[in-house]
């Protein structure tokens, strides 16, 4: 219903001057919103990058702990130690 009224009013020339709006406020608000979205996107990407770096350090620390544990513990049997490494550090598995 609203769309049909808008189309009717836009095609009638006598209503054109009654509903004429200045474009300057829309342009200013549009520019402001555009800059606001850019800054919010940059802030979100910065938080994502920080989280990724923290997760990478956790991953590296868990791998180091697992490798140190496997290296310095004496094996109880002659079985290869590689399967044990996967159980010690599930974080270090590839994505």
Biopython code that builds the backbone (N, CA, C, O; Angstrom):
import numpy as np
from Bio.PDB.StructureBuilder import StructureBuilder

atoms = [
    (1, "UNK", "N", (0.820, -1.180, 0.000)),
    (1, "UNK", "CA", (0.000, 0.000, 0.000)),
    (1, "UNK", "C", (0.872, 1.254, 0.000)),
    (1, "UNK", "O", (0.586, 2.208, -0.724)),
    (2, "UNK", "N", (1.923, 1.257, 0.799)),
    (2, "UNK", "CA", (2.786, 2.428, 0.860)),
    (2, "UNK", "C", (3.505, 2.654, -0.464)),
    (2, "UNK", "O", (3.682, 3.793, -0.895)),
    (3, "UNK", "N", (3.914, 1.572, -1.102)),
    (3, "UNK", "CA", (4.619, 1.704, -2.373)),
    (3, "UNK", "C", (3.712, 2.293, -3.438)),
    (3, "UNK", "O", (4.152, 3.122, -4.235)),
    (4, "UNK", "N", (2.462, 1.880, -3.464)),
    (4, "UNK", "CA", (1.545, 2.414, -4.473)),
    (4, "UNK", "C", (1.281, 3.906, -4.237)),
    (4, "UNK", "O", (1.169, 4.669, -5.196)),
    (5, "UNK", "N", (1.183, 4.324, -2.986)),
    (5, "UNK", "CA", (0.996, 5.744, -2.682)),
    (5, "UNK", "C", (2.242, 6.535, -3.083)),
    (5, "UNK", "O", (2.131, 7.635, -3.624)),
    (6, "UNK", "N", (3.404, 5.990, -2.825)),
    (6, "UNK", "CA", (4.646, 6.667, -3.183)),
    (6, "UNK", "C", (4.776, 6.811, -4.693)),
    (6, "UNK", "O", (5.201, 7.857, -5.184)),
    (7, "UNK", "N", (4.411, 5.764, -5.433)),
    (7, "UNK", "CA", (4.472, 5.849, -6.895)),
    (7, "UNK", "C", (3.467, 6.862, -7.403)),
    (7, "UNK", "O", (3.789, 7.639, -8.302)),
    (8, "UNK", "N", (2.258, 6.881, -6.857)),
    (8, "UNK", "CA", (1.227, 7.831, -7.279)),
    (8, "UNK", "C", (1.690, 9.268, -7.033)),
    (8, "UNK", "O", (1.536, 10.131, -7.898)),
    (9, "UNK", "N", (2.257, 9.521, -5.850)),
    (9, "UNK", "CA", (2.682, 10.877, -5.536)),
    (9, "UNK", "C", (3.898, 11.295, -6.356)),
    (9, "UNK", "O", (4.059, 12.478, -6.655)),
    (10, "UNK", "N", (4.744, 10.359, -6.718)),
    (10, "UNK", "CA", (5.931, 10.730, -7.479)),
    (10, "UNK", "C", (5.594, 11.055, -8.932)),
    (10, "UNK", "O", (6.340, 11.795, -9.572)),
    (11, "UNK", "N", (4.493, 10.525, -9.476)),
    (11, "UNK", "CA", (4.135, 10.804, -10.860)),
    (11, "UNK", "C", (3.209, 12.012, -11.010)),
    (11, "UNK", "O", (3.027, 12.500, -12.125)),
    (12, "UNK", "N", (2.641, 12.490, -9.960)),
    (12, "UNK", "CA", (1.766, 13.663, -10.034)),
    (12, "UNK", "C", (2.611, 14.920, -9.867)),
    (12, "UNK", "O", (3.239, 15.086, -8.822)),
    (13, "UNK", "N", (2.652, 15.806, -10.849)),
    (13, "UNK", "CA", (3.520, 16.984, -10.750)),
    (13, "UNK", "C", (3.090, 17.980, -9.679)),
    (13, "UNK", "O", (3.934, 18.718, -9.171)),
    (14, "UNK", "N", (1.823, 18.028, -9.322)),
    (14, "UNK", "CA", (1.410, 19.018, -8.330)),
    (14, "UNK", "C", (1.877, 18.644, -6.913)),
    (14, "UNK", "O", (1.979, 19.516, -6.051)),
    (15, "UNK", "N", (2.161, 17.358, -6.667)),
    (15, "UNK", "CA", (2.683, 16.943, -5.361)),
    (15, "UNK", "C", (4.205, 17.024, -5.292)),
    (15, "UNK", "O", (4.782, 16.894, -4.212)),
    (16, "UNK", "N", (4.849, 17.234, -6.418)),
    (16, "UNK", "CA", (6.311, 17.205, -6.449)),
    (16, "UNK", "C", (6.911, 18.306, -5.590)),
    (16, "UNK", "O", (7.886, 18.065, -4.878)),
    (17, "UNK", "N", (6.347, 19.515, -5.644)),
    (17, "UNK", "CA", (6.908, 20.610, -4.854)),
    (17, "UNK", "C", (6.525, 20.504, -3.380)),
    (17, "UNK", "O", (7.269, 20.970, -2.517)),
    (18, "UNK", "N", (5.389, 19.907, -3.083)),
    (18, "UNK", "CA", (4.955, 19.787, -1.690)),
    (18, "UNK", "C", (5.828, 18.808, -0.909)),
    (18, "UNK", "O", (6.025, 18.980, 0.294)),
    (19, "UNK", "N", (6.356, 17.779, -1.587)),
    (19, "UNK", "CA", (7.157, 16.745, -0.919)),
    (19, "UNK", "C", (8.640, 16.857, -1.248)),
    (19, "UNK", "O", (9.390, 15.911, -1.005)),
    (20, "UNK", "N", (9.072, 17.962, -1.781)),
    (20, "UNK", "CA", (10.484, 18.135, -2.120)),
    (20, "UNK", "C", (11.298, 18.279, -0.834)),
    (20, "UNK", "O", (10.936, 19.041, 0.063)),
    (21, "UNK", "N", (12.390, 17.542, -0.761)),
    (21, "UNK", "CA", (13.269, 17.578, 0.405)),
    (21, "UNK", "C", (14.657, 18.033, -0.019)),
    (21, "UNK", "O", (15.084, 17.801, -1.150)),
    (22, "UNK", "N", (15.333, 18.669, 0.880)),
    (22, "UNK", "CA", (16.700, 19.079, 0.626)),
    (22, "UNK", "C", (17.610, 17.859, 0.753)),
    (22, "UNK", "O", (17.471, 17.076, 1.693)),
    (23, "UNK", "N", (18.530, 17.697, -0.180)),
    (23, "UNK", "CA", (19.403, 16.519, -0.177)),
    (23, "UNK", "C", (20.606, 16.674, 0.733)),
    (23, "UNK", "O", (21.252, 15.677, 1.055)),
    (24, "UNK", "N", (20.927, 17.868, 1.154)),
    (24, "UNK", "CA", (22.130, 18.089, 1.956)),
    (24, "UNK", "C", (22.142, 17.318, 3.276)),
    (24, "UNK", "O", (23.169, 16.721, 3.598)),
    (25, "UNK", "N", (21.054, 17.297, 4.061)),
    (25, "UNK", "CA", (21.113, 16.515, 5.310)),
    (25, "UNK", "C", (21.341, 15.023, 5.063)),
    (25, "UNK", "O", (22.044, 14.365, 5.831)),
    (26, "UNK", "N", (20.757, 14.498, 4.010)),
    (26, "UNK", "CA", (20.950, 13.073, 3.712)),
    (26, "UNK", "C", (22.395, 12.800, 3.304)),
    (26, "UNK", "O", (22.957, 11.765, 3.662)),
    (27, "UNK", "N", (22.991, 13.720, 2.563)),
    (27, "UNK", "CA", (24.377, 13.538, 2.160)),
    (27, "UNK", "C", (25.316, 13.599, 3.362)),
    (27, "UNK", "O", (26.252, 12.806, 3.464)),
    (28, "UNK", "N", (25.065, 14.535, 4.263)),
    (28, "UNK", "CA", (25.923, 14.650, 5.445)),
    (28, "UNK", "C", (25.792, 13.435, 6.360)),
    (28, "UNK", "O", (26.788, 12.901, 6.847)),
    (29, "UNK", "N", (24.563, 13.011, 6.584)),
    (29, "UNK", "CA", (24.349, 11.839, 7.440)),
    (29, "UNK", "C", (24.914, 10.581, 6.785)),
    (29, "UNK", "O", (25.472, 9.719, 7.464)),
    (30, "UNK", "N", (24.765, 10.481, 5.453)),
    (30, "UNK", "CA", (25.317, 9.319, 4.748)),
    (30, "UNK", "C", (26.829, 9.257, 4.842)),
    (30, "UNK", "O", (27.399, 8.183, 5.035)),
    (31, "UNK", "N", (27.486, 10.409, 4.707)),
    (31, "UNK", "CA", (28.943, 10.439, 4.851)),
    (31, "UNK", "C", (29.384, 10.085, 6.255)),
    (31, "UNK", "O", (30.364, 9.363, 6.436)),
    (32, "UNK", "N", (28.669, 10.589, 7.253)),
    (32, "UNK", "CA", (28.989, 10.287, 8.641)),
    (32, "UNK", "C", (28.823, 8.791, 8.930)),
    (32, "UNK", "O", (29.677, 8.178, 9.569)),
    (33, "UNK", "N", (27.728, 8.217, 8.458)),
    (33, "UNK", "CA", (27.488, 6.781, 8.689)),
    (33, "UNK", "C", (28.533, 5.942, 7.968)),
    (33, "UNK", "O", (28.969, 4.914, 8.487)),
    (34, "UNK", "N", (28.939, 6.374, 6.770)),
    (34, "UNK", "CA", (29.992, 5.655, 6.055)),
    (34, "UNK", "C", (31.296, 5.630, 6.828)),
    (34, "UNK", "O", (31.935, 4.584, 6.937)),
    (35, "UNK", "N", (31.700, 6.779, 7.370)),
    (35, "UNK", "CA", (32.933, 6.817, 8.168)),
    (35, "UNK", "C", (32.801, 6.006, 9.449)),
    (35, "UNK", "O", (33.749, 5.342, 9.867)),
    (36, "UNK", "N", (31.635, 6.058, 10.068)),
    (36, "UNK", "CA", (31.407, 5.286, 11.285)),
    (36, "UNK", "C", (31.547, 3.787, 11.013)),
    (36, "UNK", "O", (32.148, 3.065, 11.808)),
    (37, "UNK", "N", (31.002, 3.328, 9.907)),
    (37, "UNK", "CA", (31.108, 1.907, 9.566)),
    (37, "UNK", "C", (32.547, 1.505, 9.279)),
    (37, "UNK", "O", (32.962, 0.401, 9.633)),
    (38, "UNK", "N", (33.312, 2.385, 8.644)),
    (38, "UNK", "CA", (34.718, 2.070, 8.379)),
    (38, "UNK", "C", (35.485, 1.914, 9.679)),
    (38, "UNK", "O", (36.259, 0.970, 9.834)),
    (39, "UNK", "N", (35.274, 2.843, 10.627)),
    (39, "UNK", "CA", (35.990, 2.748, 11.896)),
    (39, "UNK", "C", (35.561, 1.524, 12.701)),
    (39, "UNK", "O", (36.389, 0.897, 13.362)),
    (40, "UNK", "N", (34.280, 1.181, 12.652)),
    (40, "UNK", "CA", (33.820, -0.016, 13.373)),
    (40, "UNK", "C", (34.413, -1.274, 12.749)),
    (40, "UNK", "O", (34.773, -2.208, 13.466)),
    (41, "UNK", "N", (34.518, -1.308, 11.418)),
    (41, "UNK", "CA", (35.109, -2.470, 10.742)),
    (41, "UNK", "C", (36.574, -2.602, 11.110)),
    (41, "UNK", "O", (37.052, -3.707, 11.369)),
    (42, "UNK", "N", (37.291, -1.491, 11.134)),
    (42, "UNK", "CA", (38.705, -1.547, 11.512)),
    (42, "UNK", "C", (38.880, -2.022, 12.954)),
    (42, "UNK", "O", (39.797, -2.789, 13.249)),
    (43, "UNK", "N", (38.009, -1.572, 13.847)),
    (43, "UNK", "CA", (38.100, -2.001, 15.245)),
    (43, "UNK", "C", (37.802, -3.493, 15.377)),
    (43, "UNK", "O", (38.456, -4.198, 16.147)),
    (44, "UNK", "N", (36.820, -3.966, 14.627)),
    (44, "UNK", "CA", (36.490, -5.398, 14.688)),
    (44, "UNK", "C", (37.637, -6.240, 14.130)),
    (44, "UNK", "O", (37.951, -7.296, 14.680)),
    (45, "UNK", "N", (38.264, -5.786, 13.049)),
    (45, "UNK", "CA", (39.384, -6.530, 12.493)),
    (45, "UNK", "C", (40.570, -6.528, 13.457)),
    (45, "UNK", "O", (41.284, -7.526, 13.566)),
    (46, "UNK", "N", (40.779, -5.423, 14.149)),
    (46, "UNK", "CA", (41.867, -5.367, 15.132)),
    (46, "UNK", "C", (41.619, -6.353, 16.270)),
    (46, "UNK", "O", (42.547, -7.030, 16.712)),
    (47, "UNK", "N", (40.378, -6.441, 16.747)),
    (47, "UNK", "CA", (40.064, -7.422, 17.796)),
    (47, "UNK", "C", (40.254, -8.841, 17.278)),
    (47, "UNK", "O", (40.759, -9.698, 18.005)),
    (48, "UNK", "N", (39.860, -9.105, 16.039)),
    (48, "UNK", "CA", (40.037, -10.436, 15.463)),
    (48, "UNK", "C", (41.519, -10.780, 15.366)),
    (48, "UNK", "O", (41.920, -11.896, 15.695)),
    (49, "UNK", "N", (42.331, -9.832, 14.918)),
    (49, "UNK", "CA", (43.768, -10.076, 14.794)),
    (49, "UNK", "C", (44.400, -10.329, 16.161)),
    (49, "UNK", "O", (45.236, -11.222, 16.302)),
    (50, "UNK", "N", (44.008, -9.553, 17.160)),
    (50, "UNK", "CA", (44.532, -9.775, 18.511)),
    (50, "UNK", "C", (44.152, -11.158, 19.029)),
    (50, "UNK", "O", (44.985, -11.851, 19.614)),
    (51, "UNK", "N", (42.917, -11.558, 18.820)),
    (51, "UNK", "CA", (42.481, -12.890, 19.243)),
    (51, "UNK", "C", (43.227, -13.995, 18.522)),
    (51, "UNK", "O", (43.572, -15.017, 19.115)),
    (52, "UNK", "N", (43.475, -13.783, 17.231)),
    (52, "UNK", "CA", (44.205, -14.789, 16.453)),
    (52, "UNK", "C", (45.631, -14.917, 16.954)),
    (52, "UNK", "O", (46.157, -16.027, 17.034)),
    (53, "UNK", "N", (46.270, -13.796, 17.295)),
    (53, "UNK", "CA", (47.640, -13.847, 17.812)),
    (53, "UNK", "C", (47.695, -14.519, 19.185)),
    (53, "UNK", "O", (48.623, -15.278, 19.467)),
    (54, "UNK", "N", (46.717, -14.247, 20.029)),
    (54, "UNK", "CA", (46.674, -14.898, 21.344)),
    (54, "UNK", "C", (46.463, -16.401, 21.190)),
    (54, "UNK", "O", (47.104, -17.199, 21.875)),
    (55, "UNK", "N", (45.551, -16.785, 20.276)),
    (55, "UNK", "CA", (45.308, -18.207, 20.050)),
    (55, "UNK", "C", (46.557, -18.882, 19.482)),
    (55, "UNK", "O", (46.840, -20.031, 19.820)),
    (56, "UNK", "N", (47.302, -18.188, 18.629)),
    (56, "UNK", "CA", (48.537, -18.760, 18.086)),
    (56, "UNK", "C", (49.563, -18.975, 19.198)),
    (56, "UNK", "O", (50.283, -19.973, 19.183)),
    (57, "UNK", "N", (49.640, -18.058, 20.159)),
    (57, "UNK", "CA", (50.583, -18.249, 21.264)),
    (57, "UNK", "C", (50.161, -19.408, 22.166)),
    (57, "UNK", "O", (51.012, -20.141, 22.670)),
    (58, "UNK", "N", (48.853, -19.577, 22.371)),
    (58, "UNK", "CA", (48.368, -20.718, 23.154)),
    (58, "UNK", "C", (48.701, -22.022, 22.427)),
    (58, "UNK", "O", (49.128, -23.001, 23.040)),
    (59, "UNK", "N", (48.498, -22.012, 21.124)),
    (59, "UNK", "CA", (48.788, -23.194, 20.317)),
    (59, "UNK", "C", (50.273, -23.532, 20.372)),
    (59, "UNK", "O", (50.636, -24.698, 20.530)),
    (60, "UNK", "N", (51.125, -22.536, 20.246)),
    (60, "UNK", "CA", (52.568, -22.756, 20.301)),
    (60, "UNK", "C", (53.000, -23.263, 21.673)),
    (60, "UNK", "O", (53.835, -24.163, 21.770)),
    (61, "UNK", "N", (52.442, -22.696, 22.721)),
    (61, "UNK", "CA", (52.804, -23.136, 24.070)),
    (61, "UNK", "C", (52.367, -24.580, 24.310)),
    (61, "UNK", "O", (53.093, -25.349, 24.939)),
    (62, "UNK", "N", (51.188, -24.953, 23.814)),
    (62, "UNK", "CA", (50.740, -26.338, 24.004)),
    (62, "UNK", "C", (51.596, -27.312, 23.201)),
    (62, "UNK", "O", (51.870, -28.421, 23.661)),
    (63, "UNK", "N", (52.016, -26.909, 22.014)),
    (63, "UNK", "CA", (52.915, -27.774, 21.235)),
    (63, "UNK", "C", (54.260, -27.930, 21.931)),
    (63, "UNK", "O", (54.804, -29.033, 21.996)),
    (64, "UNK", "N", (54.795, -26.833, 22.450)),
    (64, "UNK", "CA", (56.070, -26.909, 23.166)),
    (64, "UNK", "C", (55.966, -27.800, 24.395)),
    (64, "UNK", "O", (56.870, -28.587, 24.675)),
    (65, "UNK", "N", (54.862, -27.675, 25.128)),
    (65, "UNK", "CA", (54.663, -28.517, 26.307)),
    (65, "UNK", "C", (54.557, -29.988, 25.908)),
    (65, "UNK", "O", (55.132, -30.859, 26.561)),
    (66, "UNK", "N", (53.827, -30.255, 24.845)),
    (66, "UNK", "CA", (53.672, -31.645, 24.404)),
    (66, "UNK", "C", (55.000, -32.222, 23.926)),
    (66, "UNK", "O", (55.333, -33.361, 24.253)),
    (67, "UNK", "N", (55.751, -31.458, 23.164)),
    (67, "UNK", "CA", (57.040, -31.953, 22.685)),
    (67, "UNK", "C", (58.022, -32.145, 23.837)),
    (67, "UNK", "O", (58.783, -33.112, 23.855)),
    (68, "UNK", "N", (58.005, -31.227, 24.790)),
    (68, "UNK", "CA", (58.894, -31.381, 25.947)),
    (68, "UNK", "C", (58.512, -32.612, 26.760)),
    (68, "UNK", "O", (59.379, -33.348, 27.230)),
    (69, "UNK", "N", (57.227, -32.827, 26.919)),
    (69, "UNK", "CA", (56.768, -33.987, 27.689)),
    (69, "UNK", "C", (57.175, -35.281, 27.004)),
    (69, "UNK", "O", (57.675, -36.200, 27.652)),
    (70, "UNK", "N", (56.964, -35.356, 25.706)),
    (70, "UNK", "CA", (57.315, -36.573, 24.966)),
    (70, "UNK", "C", (58.820, -36.776, 24.938)),
    (70, "UNK", "O", (59.296, -37.910, 24.987)),
    (71, "UNK", "N", (59.573, -35.684, 24.861)),
    (71, "UNK", "CA", (61.027, -35.799, 24.767)),
    (71, "UNK", "C", (61.653, -36.240, 26.087)),
    (71, "UNK", "O", (62.545, -37.089, 26.089)),
    (72, "UNK", "N", (61.204, -35.681, 27.201)),
    (72, "UNK", "CA", (61.878, -35.937, 28.473)),
    (72, "UNK", "C", (61.330, -37.113, 29.265)),
    (72, "UNK", "O", (61.965, -37.554, 30.223)),
    (73, "UNK", "N", (60.179, -37.627, 28.892)),
    (73, "UNK", "CA", (59.675, -38.813, 29.572)),
    (73, "UNK", "C", (60.240, -40.054, 28.915)),
    (73, "UNK", "O", (60.352, -40.132, 27.691)),
    (74, "UNK", "N", (60.586, -41.000, 29.725)),
    (74, "UNK", "CA", (61.107, -42.257, 29.190)),
    (74, "UNK", "C", (59.935, -43.075, 28.662)),
    (74, "UNK", "O", (58.926, -43.221, 29.352)),
    (75, "UNK", "N", (60.050, -43.603, 27.462)),
    (75, "UNK", "CA", (58.945, -44.417, 26.941)),
    (75, "UNK", "C", (58.831, -45.732, 27.704)),
    (75, "UNK", "O", (59.838, -46.346, 28.055)),
    (76, "UNK", "N", (57.598, -46.155, 27.955)),
    (76, "UNK", "CA", (57.363, -47.402, 28.692)),
    (76, "UNK", "C", (57.468, -48.619, 27.787)),
    (76, "UNK", "O", (57.708, -49.733, 28.251)),
    (77, "UNK", "N", (57.290, -48.400, 26.531)),
    (77, "UNK", "CA", (57.403, -49.515, 25.588)),
    (77, "UNK", "C", (58.123, -49.018, 24.348)),
    (77, "UNK", "O", (58.528, -47.859, 24.267)),
    (78, "UNK", "N", (58.273, -49.901, 23.400)),
    (78, "UNK", "CA", (58.950, -49.536, 22.168)),
    (78, "UNK", "C", (57.990, -48.952, 21.132)),
    (78, "UNK", "O", (58.370, -48.761, 19.977)),
    (79, "UNK", "N", (56.764, -48.669, 21.531)),
    (79, "UNK", "CA", (55.790, -48.109, 20.596)),
    (79, "UNK", "C", (56.211, -46.689, 20.204)),
    (79, "UNK", "O", (56.794, -45.966, 21.012)),
    (80, "UNK", "N", (55.920, -46.302, 18.988)),
    (80, "UNK", "CA", (56.296, -44.937, 18.585)),
    (80, "UNK", "C", (55.550, -43.895, 19.417)),
    (80, "UNK", "O", (54.405, -44.112, 19.815)),
    (81, "UNK", "N", (56.201, -42.775, 19.674)),
    (81, "UNK", "CA", (55.618, -41.767, 20.557)),
    (81, "UNK", "C", (54.711, -40.788, 19.821)),
    (81, "UNK", "O", (54.087, -39.944, 20.464)),
    (82, "UNK", "N", (54.617, -40.870, 18.508)),
    (82, "UNK", "CA", (53.801, -39.905, 17.765)),
    (82, "UNK", "C", (52.306, -39.989, 18.103)),
    (82, "UNK", "O", (51.682, -38.934, 18.218)),
    (83, "UNK", "N", (51.698, -41.147, 18.267)),
    (83, "UNK", "CA", (50.274, -41.156, 18.644)),
    (83, "UNK", "C", (50.004, -40.526, 20.004)),
    (83, "UNK", "O", (48.929, -39.970, 20.229)),
    (84, "UNK", "N", (50.977, -40.609, 20.914)),
    (84, "UNK", "CA", (50.789, -40.004, 22.241)),
    (84, "UNK", "C", (50.763, -38.479, 22.149)),
    (84, "UNK", "O", (50.081, -37.814, 22.928)),
    (85, "UNK", "N", (51.498, -37.942, 21.207)),
    (85, "UNK", "CA", (51.561, -36.495, 21.050)),
    (85, "UNK", "C", (50.186, -35.924, 20.700)),
    (85, "UNK", "O", (49.829, -34.839, 21.158)),
    (86, "UNK", "N", (49.432, -36.636, 19.910)),
    (86, "UNK", "CA", (48.099, -36.156, 19.533)),
    (86, "UNK", "C", (47.163, -36.149, 20.737)),
    (86, "UNK", "O", (46.275, -35.299, 20.812)),
    (87, "UNK", "N", (47.336, -37.065, 21.672)),
    (87, "UNK", "CA", (46.473, -37.103, 22.850)),
    (87, "UNK", "C", (46.877, -36.058, 23.889)),
    (87, "UNK", "O", (46.037, -35.576, 24.649)),
    (88, "UNK", "N", (48.140, -35.717, 23.920)),
    (88, "UNK", "CA", (48.596, -34.736, 24.900)),
    (88, "UNK", "C", (48.127, -33.339, 24.496)),
    (88, "UNK", "O", (47.712, -32.555, 25.350)),
    (89, "UNK", "N", (48.190, -33.023, 23.204)),
    (89, "UNK", "CA", (47.880, -31.658, 22.763)),
    (89, "UNK", "C", (46.827, -31.653, 21.650)),
    (89, "UNK", "O", (47.175, -31.590, 20.471)),
    (90, "UNK", "N", (45.546, -31.720, 22.017)),
    (90, "UNK", "CA", (44.527, -31.677, 20.952)),
    (90, "UNK", "C", (44.426, -30.301, 20.292)),
    (90, "UNK", "O", (43.880, -30.183, 19.196)),
    (91, "UNK", "N", (44.948, -29.260, 20.948)),
    (91, "UNK", "CA", (44.906, -27.916, 20.365)),
    (91, "UNK", "C", (45.830, -27.830, 19.162)),
    (91, "UNK", "O", (45.578, -27.050, 18.243)),
    (92, "UNK", "N", (46.897, -28.621, 19.156)),
    (92, "UNK", "CA", (47.898, -28.500, 18.105)),
    (92, "UNK", "C", (47.517, -29.216, 16.821)),
    (92, "UNK", "O", (48.295, -29.230, 15.868)),
    (93, "UNK", "N", (46.356, -29.797, 16.783)),
    (93, "UNK", "CA", (45.926, -30.440, 15.538)),
    (93, "UNK", "C", (45.656, -29.395, 14.469)),
    (93, "UNK", "O", (45.225, -28.285, 14.779)),
    (94, "UNK", "N", (45.904, -29.740, 13.220)),
    (94, "UNK", "CA", (45.639, -28.738, 12.164)),
    (94, "UNK", "C", (44.161, -28.432, 12.048)),
    (94, "UNK", "O", (43.325, -29.234, 12.464)),
    (95, "UNK", "N", (43.834, -27.298, 11.496)),
    (95, "UNK", "CA", (42.453, -26.839, 11.404)),
    (95, "UNK", "C", (41.625, -27.684, 10.493)),
    (95, "UNK", "O", (40.437, -27.418, 10.315)),
]
sb = StructureBuilder()
sb.init_structure("model")
sb.init_model(0)
sb.init_chain("A")
sb.init_seg("    ")
for serial, (resi, resn, name, xyz) in enumerate(atoms, 1):
    if name == "N":
        sb.init_residue(resn, " ", resi, " ")
    sb.init_atom(name, np.array(xyz, "f"), 0.0, 1.0, " ", f" {name:<3s}", serial, name[0])
structure = sb.get_structure()
